[in-house]
Amino acid sequence: DNDLVAGGVAASSEAECCDTCTNTTGCAGYTYQSSARRCYIKYTMVCQAGECSSGTMASSGAQLYNVKSDPEERNEVSAAHPDIVQRLTARVNALRATKVIVPGGGEVPDPDCPQYKPAEHTDPRVGDIWEPWCEKSQVQL
């Protein structure tokens, strides 16, 4: 296990969990379980291609979790189930092949919205974040 404190610590919010990590020597990151209000302080984080996890990362880039038995996605199991990874990857690729490109969908800018500037959507503590930057109600028609 990768927890500094076995079983985690009580925390009423993710912000409190973040503060606990910040003030704990050796904390590299945390996982907050909102349903149980538990904060799991991690002593290592594994990063691959800009994605970080407190667990082990799949070498293929695909991650697989049994969300029924592991709803917090703490145990990455792709190495133990390559058949499932292959089947799901094939399905995702099939869906990607049928995608419809729409304005504002990521590949074609929405002409009604201002240009997206990634630097304006970065949090100094966590890096890049996803958030809406164009509300149709703000656009002059």
C-alpha positions as CSV (number, residue, x, y, z in Angstrom):
1,D,0.0,0.0,0.0
2,N,1.1,3.6,-0.7
3,D,-0.5,5.3,2.2
4,L,1.5,7.2,4.8
5,V,-1.3,6.5,7.3
6,A,-2.9,3.1,7.1
7,G,-6.7,3.5,6.6
8,G,-6.4,7.2,5.9
9,V,-7.4,10.1,8.1
10,A,-10.8,11.8,8.6
11,A,-11.3,14.9,6.4
12,S,-14.6,16.8,5.8
13,S,-13.6,18.0,2.3
14,E,-11.1,17.6,-0.5
15,A,-9.7,21.0,0.5
16,E,-9.0,19.7,4.0
17,C,-7.4,16.6,2.5
18,C,-5.2,18.8,0.3
19,D,-4.2,20.9,3.3
20,T,-3.4,17.8,5.3
21,C,-1.2,16.6,2.5
22,T,0.5,20.0,2.2
23,N,1.3,19.9,5.9
24,T,2.4,16.3,6.1
25,T,6.1,15.6,5.6
26,G,6.6,13.1,2.8
27,C,3.2,13.5,1.2
28,A,3.5,13.3,-2.6
29,G,-0.3,13.4,-3.2
30,Y,-3.6,12.3,-1.9
31,T,-6.9,10.5,-2.7
32,Y,-10.1,11.9,-1.1
33,Q,-13.0,9.5,-0.7
34,S,-16.0,11.9,-0.3
35,S,-18.5,9.1,0.6
36,A,-16.5,8.1,3.6
37,R,-14.9,11.5,4.2
38,R,-11.4,9.9,4.3
39,C,-8.2,11.3,3.1
40,Y,-5.5,8.9,1.9
41,I,-2.1,10.6,2.1
42,K,0.3,9.0,-0.5
43,Y,4.1,8.9,-0.2
44,T,4.7,8.3,-3.9
45,M,3.0,9.2,-7.2
46,V,3.6,7.6,-10.5
47,C,3.4,9.9,-13.6
48,Q,3.2,8.8,-17.2
49,A,2.5,11.1,-20.2
50,G,1.3,13.9,-17.9
51,E,-1.1,11.7,-15.9
52,C,-0.4,11.0,-12.3
53,S,-1.7,8.2,-10.0
54,S,-0.9,7.1,-6.5
55,G,-0.9,3.5,-7.8
56,T,1.0,1.7,-10.5
57,M,0.4,2.9,-14.0
58,A,-0.3,0.5,-16.9
59,S,2.7,0.2,-19.2
60,S,0.4,0.3,-22.3
61,G,-1.1,3.6,-21.3
62,A,-4.5,1.9,-20.8
63,Q,-5.8,1.7,-17.3
64,L,-8.3,-0.9,-16.1
65,Y,-10.1,-0.9,-12.8
66,N,-12.8,-3.2,-11.3
67,V,-15.1,-0.4,-10.3
68,K,-17.6,-2.7,-8.6
69,S,-15.0,-4.0,-6.1
70,D,-12.7,-1.0,-6.3
71,P,-14.9,2.1,-6.7
72,E,-12.0,4.4,-5.7
73,E,-9.9,3.0,-8.5
74,R,-6.9,2.3,-6.3
75,N,-5.9,-1.0,-7.9
76,E,-5.0,-0.8,-11.6
77,V,-5.5,-4.3,-13.1
78,S,-4.8,-4.1,-16.8
79,A,-1.8,-6.4,-16.6
80,A,-3.9,-9.2,-15.2
81,H,-6.6,-8.8,-17.8
82,P,-5.1,-8.1,-21.2
83,D,-8.1,-9.7,-22.9
84,I,-10.5,-7.1,-21.4
85,V,-8.1,-4.3,-22.3
86,Q,-7.9,-5.5,-25.9
87,R,-11.7,-5.8,-26.2
88,L,-12.3,-2.4,-24.7
89,T,-9.6,-0.7,-26.7
90,A,-11.1,-2.2,-29.9
91,R,-14.5,-0.9,-28.9
92,V,-13.1,2.6,-28.2
93,N,-11.3,2.6,-31.5
94,A,-14.5,1.6,-33.3
95,L,-16.4,4.4,-31.7
96,R,-13.6,6.9,-32.6
97,A,-13.9,5.8,-36.2
98,T,-17.5,6.9,-36.3
99,K,-17.2,10.2,-34.5
100,V,-18.8,13.3,-35.9
101,I,-16.7,16.4,-35.8
102,V,-18.7,19.4,-34.6
103,P,-17.7,23.0,-34.0
104,G,-16.6,23.4,-30.4
105,G,-15.9,19.7,-30.0
106,G,-12.2,20.0,-29.6
107,E,-11.0,19.6,-33.2
108,V,-12.9,22.6,-34.8
109,P,-13.2,25.8,-32.8
110,D,-16.7,27.1,-32.2
111,P,-16.8,30.4,-34.2
112,D,-19.2,31.8,-31.6
113,C,-16.7,31.5,-28.8
114,P,-13.4,33.4,-28.1
115,Q,-10.2,31.5,-28.9
116,Y,-9.4,29.0,-26.2
117,K,-6.1,29.9,-24.4
118,P,-4.7,27.0,-22.4
119,A,-2.7,29.3,-20.2
120,E,-5.9,30.8,-18.9
121,H,-7.1,27.3,-17.8
122,T,-4.2,26.2,-15.6
123,D,-4.2,25.9,-11.8
124,P,-0.8,26.7,-10.2
125,R,-1.2,23.8,-7.8
126,V,-2.4,21.0,-10.1
127,G,-1.6,22.1,-13.7
128,D,-4.0,22.0,-16.6
129,I,-7.7,21.9,-15.8
130,W,-10.8,21.4,-17.9
131,E,-13.5,23.9,-17.6
132,P,-16.0,25.7,-19.9
133,W,-14.6,28.9,-21.3
134,C,-17.5,29.9,-23.5
135,E,-21.1,30.2,-22.4
136,K,-23.5,30.9,-25.3
137,S,-25.2,33.5,-23.1
138,Q,-22.0,35.5,-23.1
139,V,-21.7,35.6,-26.8
140,Q,-22.9,38.7,-28.7
141,L,-25.2,37.5,-31.5
